[in-house]
């Protein structure tokens, strides 16, 4: 009975062994099958690049020229090109996905074609890796993915000029702000400690002298003053003060003979 009990276990182990050998043969056959390839090469160039590298200016379109060389015996078609900006760290992470441009341009066998690809960024200045991918097809049914560019680029801010209206307005605003602060501190903490000029009696005397001179020059003022002097109330003044004294004749005075 013990021998018959071990027989199913032996059969199960043999089945497992044959299944593993079959799976290994299947994977080896799949790896041996060559993947279809496309004899097309791509070269990317940046006309606005400098000696110090490729720069992507924020707010401005940066153009990349992709040159496709078709070494196939049949025409191929460039369907679209897309890309992304990746971090330089390992493992790299996608920072920003770029727009996808559709072309649908057919390249004849043995020919070359240059296609523009525009990149626009609005990011903080930093160094990133630009990865461009192009999708092509051959014989309508076969599609292929080719890497068009994979390199380091620098995202920078546009250059500013001192004659820029925005910069001029900013400088004017800052200057006016600081001028207001300085004036406030001067009037509150500095000006009270300085002696202020006093306008004394000299100014008042000059004003009164000028007014008196104007009154003396005006004849109407004199006439008015004379009228007011004579038109007083004489009821309360004694009579002997009002009557004019008469000239008294001196006795013994002789009139001189006329010559």
C-alpha positions as CSV (number, residue, x, y, z in Angstrom):
1,X,0.0,0.0,0.0
2,X,2.9,2.3,0.7
3,X,4.3,1.8,-2.8
4,X,0.9,2.6,-4.4
5,X,0.7,5.8,-2.3
6,X,4.0,7.1,-3.7
7,X,3.0,6.5,-7.3
8,X,0.7,9.6,-7.6
9,X,3.4,11.8,-6.2
10,X,5.9,10.6,-8.7
11,X,3.5,11.2,-11.6
12,X,2.8,14.7,-10.4
13,X,6.5,15.6,-10.2
14,X,7.0,14.3,-13.7
15,X,4.1,16.4,-15.0
16,X,5.5,19.5,-13.4
17,X,9.0,18.8,-14.9
18,X,7.6,18.4,-18.4
19,X,5.5,21.6,-18.0
20,X,8.6,23.6,-17.0
21,X,10.6,22.3,-19.9
22,X,7.8,23.2,-22.3
23,X,7.6,26.8,-20.9
24,X,11.3,27.2,-21.2
25,X,11.3,26.1,-24.8
26,X,8.4,28.5,-25.6
27,X,10.2,31.6,-24.0
28,X,13.4,30.7,-25.8
29,X,11.6,30.5,-29.1
30,X,9.9,33.9,-28.5
31,X,13.3,35.5,-27.6
32,X,14.8,34.1,-30.7
33,X,12.2,35.7,-32.9
34,X,13.7,39.0,-34.1
35,X,11.5,42.1,-33.7
36,X,10.7,44.1,-36.9
37,X,13.0,47.0,-37.4
38,X,12.9,50.2,-39.4
39,X,15.9,51.5,-41.3
40,X,15.1,55.1,-40.6
41,X,17.5,57.5,-38.6
42,X,16.6,60.9,-37.1
43,X,18.9,63.8,-36.3
44,X,17.8,66.8,-34.3
45,X,19.3,70.3,-34.4
46,X,18.5,73.5,-32.7
47,X,19.1,76.7,-34.8
48,X,19.0,79.0,-31.8
49,X,21.4,76.9,-29.7
50,X,24.6,78.5,-28.3
51,X,28.1,77.4,-27.5
52,X,27.1,76.8,-23.9
53,X,24.3,74.4,-24.8
54,X,20.6,74.3,-25.8
55,X,18.4,76.9,-24.1
56,X,14.7,77.0,-23.9
57,X,13.5,80.6,-23.3
58,X,10.4,81.0,-21.2
59,X,7.5,82.5,-23.2
60,X,9.3,82.1,-26.5
61,X,9.0,79.3,-29.1
62,X,12.2,77.2,-29.4
63,X,12.4,75.3,-32.7
64,X,14.0,71.9,-33.2
65,X,14.7,70.6,-36.7
66,X,14.2,66.9,-37.1
67,X,15.9,65.3,-40.2
68,X,14.5,61.9,-41.1
69,X,16.6,59.7,-43.4
70,X,14.6,56.8,-45.0
71,X,16.9,53.9,-45.9
72,X,14.0,51.5,-46.5
73,X,13.1,50.1,-49.9
74,X,9.5,51.4,-49.4
75,X,8.2,54.8,-48.4
76,X,7.6,55.6,-44.7
77,X,5.2,58.1,-43.1
78,X,6.0,60.4,-40.1
79,X,2.7,60.5,-38.2
80,X,3.5,62.7,-35.2
81,X,6.2,63.8,-32.8
82,X,5.9,64.4,-29.1
83,X,8.2,64.7,-26.1
84,X,8.7,65.5,-22.4
85,X,11.1,67.2,-20.1
86,X,12.6,64.9,-17.6
87,X,14.6,65.5,-14.4
88,X,18.3,64.8,-14.4
89,X,18.1,62.7,-11.2
90,X,18.1,58.9,-11.3
91,X,15.6,57.6,-11.7
92,X,14.4,60.4,-13.8
93,X,10.9,61.8,-13.4
94,X,8.6,63.5,-15.9
95,X,8.6,67.3,-15.1
96,X,6.5,68.5,-18.1
97,X,4.9,66.9,-21.1
98,X,5.3,68.7,-24.4
99,X,2.7,69.2,-27.0
100,X,2.3,66.6,-29.8
101,X,2.6,67.7,-33.4
102,X,0.9,65.8,-36.2
103,X,2.6,65.7,-39.6
104,X,1.5,62.8,-41.8
105,X,4.4,63.4,-44.1
106,X,5.5,60.6,-46.4
107,X,9.2,60.1,-47.1
108,X,10.2,58.2,-50.2
109,X,12.7,55.4,-50.2
110,X,16.3,56.8,-49.9
111,X,15.1,60.3,-49.3
112,X,15.5,62.8,-46.4
113,X,12.9,65.1,-44.9
114,X,13.4,67.9,-42.3
115,X,10.4,68.7,-40.1
116,X,10.2,71.5,-37.5
117,X,9.1,70.9,-33.9
118,X,8.2,73.9,-31.7
119,X,8.7,73.9,-27.9
120,X,7.2,76.4,-25.5
121,X,8.0,76.5,-21.8
122,X,6.8,78.4,-18.8
123,X,8.9,77.0,-15.9
124,X,11.4,77.9,-13.3
125,X,15.0,78.2,-14.7
126,X,16.6,74.8,-14.4
127,X,18.5,72.1,-16.3
128,X,16.4,69.2,-17.7
129,X,16.6,66.3,-20.1
130,X,14.6,66.7,-23.3
131,X,13.2,63.5,-24.8
132,X,11.6,63.6,-28.2
133,X,9.8,60.5,-29.7
134,X,8.6,60.1,-33.3
135,X,6.0,57.6,-34.5
136,X,6.3,56.3,-38.1
137,X,4.5,53.7,-40.1
138,X,5.5,51.4,-43.0
139,X,3.1,49.6,-45.3
140,X,0.2,51.3,-43.5
141,X,-0.1,48.5,-40.9
142,X,3.4,48.5,-39.3
143,X,4.1,51.3,-36.7
144,X,7.4,52.1,-35.2
145,X,8.7,54.4,-32.4
146,X,12.0,56.1,-32.9
147,X,13.8,58.4,-30.4
148,X,14.4,61.7,-32.1
149,X,16.4,63.4,-29.4
150,X,17.6,62.7,-25.8
151,X,19.8,65.4,-24.3
152,X,20.2,68.1,-21.7
153,X,18.7,71.5,-22.1
154,X,18.5,74.6,-20.0
155,X,15.3,76.5,-19.2
156,X,16.1,80.2,-18.9
157,X,14.3,83.5,-18.5
158,X,14.2,86.0,-21.4
159,X,16.8,88.8,-21.4
160,X,15.6,92.1,-20.1
161,X,16.5,95.6,-21.2
162,X,16.6,98.8,-19.2
163,X,14.4,100.5,-21.8
164,X,11.6,98.0,-21.3
165,X,8.4,99.9,-20.4
166,X,7.6,97.4,-17.6
167,X,11.1,97.8,-16.1
168,X,10.9,101.6,-16.3
169,X,7.6,101.6,-14.6
170,X,8.9,99.3,-11.9
171,X,11.9,101.5,-11.2
172,X,9.7,104.6,-11.1
173,X,7.3,102.9,-8.6
174,X,10.1,101.8,-6.4
175,X,11.7,105.2,-6.4
176,X,8.5,107.0,-5.6
177,X,7.9,104.5,-2.7
178,X,11.2,105.1,-1.1
179,X,10.9,108.9,-1.6
180,X,7.6,108.8,0.3
181,X,9.1,106.8,3.1
182,X,12.1,109.3,3.4
183,X,9.8,112.3,3.4
184,X,7.6,110.7,6.1
185,X,10.6,110.0,8.4
186,X,11.9,113.5,7.8
187,X,8.7,115.3,8.7
188,X,8.0,113.1,11.8
189,X,11.5,112.6,13.3
190,X,13.9,115.2,11.8
191,X,12.0,118.4,11.0
192,X,10.8,119.0,14.6
193,X,14.4,119.2,15.9
194,X,15.3,122.1,13.6
195,X,14.4,125.8,14.6
196,X,11.7,127.1,12.4
197,X,11.7,130.7,11.0
198,X,9.4,133.1,12.9
199,X,7.6,135.9,11.2
200,X,7.8,138.6,13.9
201,X,6.7,142.2,14.4
202,X,8.8,143.5,11.4
203,X,6.4,141.9,9.0
204,X,3.3,143.3,10.8
205,X,4.9,146.8,11.0
206,X,5.6,146.7,7.3
207,X,2.0,145.7,6.6
208,X,0.6,148.5,8.9
209,X,3.0,151.1,7.4
210,X,1.9,150.1,3.9
211,X,-1.8,150.3,4.8
212,X,-1.3,153.8,6.4
213,X,0.6,155.0,3.3
214,X,-2.2,153.8,1.1
215,X,-4.8,155.6,3.2
216,X,-2.8,158.9,3.1
217,X,-2.5,158.8,-0.6
218,X,-6.2,158.2,-1.1
219,X,-8.1,161.6,-1.1
220,X,-11.4,160.0,-0.4
221,X,-10.1,158.6,2.9
222,X,-9.1,162.2,4.0
223,X,-12.4,163.6,3.1
224,X,-14.2,160.9,5.0
225,X,-12.0,161.5,8.0
226,X,-12.7,165.3,7.9
227,X,-16.4,164.7,7.6
228,X,-16.4,162.5,10.6
229,X,-14.4,165.0,12.7
230,X,-16.8,167.9,12.1
231,X,-20.0,165.9,12.5
232,X,-19.8,165.2,16.2
233,X,-22.5,165.7,18.8
234,X,-22.1,169.1,20.5
235,X,-25.0,168.9,23.0
236,X,-22.8,167.7,25.9
237,X,-19.9,170.2,25.3
238,X,-20.0,173.5,27.3
239,X,-20.9,176.7,25.3
240,X,-17.7,178.5,26.2
241,X,-15.7,175.7,24.6
242,X,-17.7,175.9,21.4
243,X,-17.6,179.7,20.9
244,X,-14.5,181.0,19.3
245,X,-12.6,183.7,21.2
246,X,-12.7,187.2,19.8
247,X,-9.6,189.3,19.3
248,X,-9.1,191.9,22.0
249,X,-8.1,195.5,21.2
250,X,-5.1,196.7,23.1
251,X,-5.3,200.3,24.4
252,X,-2.7,202.8,23.5
253,X,-1.8,201.0,20.4
254,X,-1.3,203.2,17.5
255,X,-1.4,202.2,14.0
256,X,1.8,202.8,12.1
257,X,1.6,205.4,9.4
258,X,1.8,204.1,6.0
259,X,4.8,205.1,4.0
